[in-house]
Amino acid sequence: MAIDQANCMRRFIRMCDDVWKQGWHESSAGNLSYRLTDEDVRVCLPYLSVKGEGHEWVGLGYEAPEVAGEMMLVTAAGAPMRKVSIDPAVNCGIIEVDESGSAWRKVWGLRDGARPTSEIDVHILCHAALMRDTDGDNRVIYHAHTPNIMSLGLVIEPDEKKWNRVLWGSGTEVIMAAPQGIGVIPWALPGSLELARRTADMIVDHDAVVWTQHGIVVREQNFDDSFGLAHTLEKAAGVYLHALAANGGAEPERLVSAEHLKEICDNLGFDFDEGMMS
C-alpha cells in the first residue's frame, strides 16, 4: 500500500479537491492541517523518514508544548488546492513537532524544497490551544477564502454579535452546525504571528473564526464536519447578502429570532448564548 492510500491521506486529499471545486481557493489560497492519530502514525510509519537534506529541525520562534511530539499533515506553502490530488508528495506533507514544541521537521512529502503553509503558526497554535483547553477531539484546522464570508466583511462591521446574529439568523439550521458561534478578527496581516495567536485564543470558544476581508478558519473533529461547517457558514452569508440586495440594501426584517434559535438549541440539548448576538 502506498502512503496516499492511508485513510487520513485519502480523506485529506479528497477534502482539498472538494473545497477547490467550491471555488474557495483561487491560486494558492487557503490551507488545511490534520493532527494524526496514533493509528494514522502506525499506518504511515513505514513511509516516514528523517534522513537526508531537507529533514532538519526548523525553529518556530515560540513554544507550543501541547503539540510536542505530534505529527501533522499539512498543505504546502504556495500549493494550489487543486494540485494536492495530482501530486500529494509535492503539495502537502507530514511534519513532526519536537519534544519541546518549539520546532518542526519534515517526515514525509513537501518534496522539491516545499515547506508547510505560510500560515503554519495558525495551525500549530490552534491545535495546541484546542489540546490544552478542550477535549482535544478537534484534529482539523481549515482556512478558506469563502467569497460570501469575504463579501459580508465588506458590508458589516467586524463585530462578533452582529456576525452571529446575521449568520444564525439566515437559516434555521445554521446554529446546529455552529452552536458556539463564530469569532471575528478585524483585518490583520496574513501569515503573522499576531493573527495566529489571536485566532488560537478565539477558536477555543467558537466553532469558527472570521478573518475580516480575508476568509474563515474552522475547527472540527474530521474532514467531513470541517467541510460541512465551512459550507454552512458560507451559504448563510450568501443567503443574507441575497436578502440584503432584495431588500434594497436595508436589513432584512425576518431573520430567525433569538427566541426560535433558543427553541432549536433546547430541542437539541445545546447551550445557547443569546449574549453573543444581542
Protein Blocks (a to p, Z undefined) as FASTA:
>chain_A
ZZklpmklmmmmmmmmmmmmnopaghjeccddddddfklmmmmmmmgccedehiaccdeh
iacfklgoiacddddehiafklmmmmmmlmgccddddfkopaccdfegjiehiacdfklm
mmmmmmmmmmmmmnolambdcddddfklmmmmmmbccdfklmmmmmmmnofklmmmmmno
paddddddehiaklmmmmmmmmmmpcbdcdehkbccdddfblklmmmmmmmmmmmmmmmm
mmmmmnnopacfkbccfklmmmmmmmnopacdfklmZZ
